[in-house]
Amino acid sequence: MQTETQTPTPSMPPMTDPMITVTESAAGKIRELLSEEGKLESGLRVFVQGGGCSGFQYGLMIEEGGGVGDQLFESNGVRLFVDPVSVSYLKGAEVDFVDTITGGGFTIKNPNATSTCGCGSSFSA
């Protein structure tokens, strides 16, 4: 069962409804990566930036503390940090980890994307 909660902190005001989720598969991989880095108390920053073949691209990175204006979410035991600009592009999105015979990687399923590129990491909204 997938759970999602928001954790308010002094620098991160809570949002009123769920924003972004992480599948159990992705959560397991994120925890594994955090453990390898010795950063079990950290989380994952999920963001959108300009670029890619469709106009925007996703980014993921280990985040230790969050920044001013960030929203903090928790999904399947993983802390997620989302900056104020990315929030509007990622509402309702899901972070997943897919493992295939050609390799594995994180993917983002985004209901706000009006089109995506073949690479899977670029979209337009």
C-alpha positions in Angstrom: 0.0 0.0 0.0 1.4 3.3 -1.0 1.3 6.1 1.5 2.0 9.8 1.1 2.3 12.5 3.7 3.5 16.0 3.8 5.9 17.0 6.5 5.8 20.7 7.3 9.1 22.3 8.4 9.7 26.0 9.2 11.2 26.7 5.8 8.8 24.4 3.9 5.1 25.2 4.2 2.7 22.2 3.7 0.6 21.8 0.6 -3.1 21.0 0.9 -3.2 17.9 -1.4 -0.8 15.2 -2.6 1.7 16.3 -5.1 4.1 13.6 -6.2 4.4 9.9 -5.4 7.2 7.3 -5.6 6.5 3.6 -6.5 7.7 0.9 -4.1 10.3 -0.1 -6.8 11.6 3.4 -7.0 11.6 3.9 -3.2 13.7 0.7 -2.8 16.2 1.9 -5.3 16.4 5.4 -3.8 16.9 3.9 -0.3 19.7 1.7 -1.8 21.4 4.7 -3.3 21.1 6.8 -0.1 22.6 3.9 1.8 25.5 3.6 -0.6 26.2 7.3 -0.2 25.9 7.2 3.6 23.0 9.7 3.4 20.1 7.7 4.9 18.6 10.9 6.4 18.6 12.6 3.0 15.9 12.5 0.3 15.4 13.0 -3.4 15.1 16.4 -5.2 12.7 16.1 -8.1 12.8 19.1 -10.5 11.9 20.4 -13.9 14.3 22.6 -15.9 14.3 24.1 -19.4 15.9 22.0 -22.1 15.6 18.6 -23.8 14.1 18.1 -27.2 10.5 18.9 -26.0 11.2 22.0 -24.0 11.5 20.7 -20.4 13.4 17.9 -18.8 13.3 16.2 -15.5 16.0 16.1 -12.9 16.7 13.9 -9.9 19.4 14.3 -7.3 20.1 13.4 -3.7 19.1 16.3 -1.4 20.3 16.7 2.1 18.3 19.6 3.5 16.1 21.4 1.1 16.0 25.1 0.0 14.0 28.2 0.6 10.4 27.7 -0.7 10.8 23.9 -1.2 7.8 21.6 -0.6 8.6 18.5 1.3 6.7 15.3 0.7 7.0 11.7 1.8 6.0 8.7 -0.3 6.7 5.1 0.4 9.2 6.2 3.1 11.2 8.5 0.8 11.5 12.2 1.4 10.9 14.3 -1.8 12.0 17.9 -2.2 10.3 20.0 -4.9 11.1 23.6 -5.7 8.4 26.3 -6.1 8.7 26.4 -9.9 8.7 22.6 -10.5 5.6 22.2 -8.2 3.1 23.2 -11.0 4.7 20.9 -13.6 4.9 17.9 -11.3 1.4 17.8 -9.6 0.2 14.3 -9.7 3.4 12.9 -11.1 4.9 9.5 -10.2 8.5 8.5 -9.9 9.2 4.9 -10.9 12.2 2.7 -11.4 12.2 0.4 -14.4 14.7 -2.4 -14.8 14.9 -4.0 -18.3 17.4 -6.3 -20.0 19.1 -3.2 -21.6 19.5 -1.5 -18.2 17.5 0.3 -15.6 16.6 3.8 -14.6 14.2 6.2 -13.1 11.2 7.4 -15.0 8.6 10.0 -14.3 4.9 9.5 -15.3 3.5 13.0 -15.5 -0.2 13.7 -16.2 0.7 17.4 -17.0 2.9 16.5 -20.0 1.1 17.3 -23.2 3.9 15.5 -25.2 7.0 13.6 -24.5 10.2 12.8 -26.4 11.4 9.3 -27.2 14.2 9.6 -24.6 11.6 9.7 -21.9 13.2 12.5 -19.9 11.9 15.4 -22.0 8.4 16.8 -22.2 6.2 19.8 -23.0 3.4 21.1 -20.9 
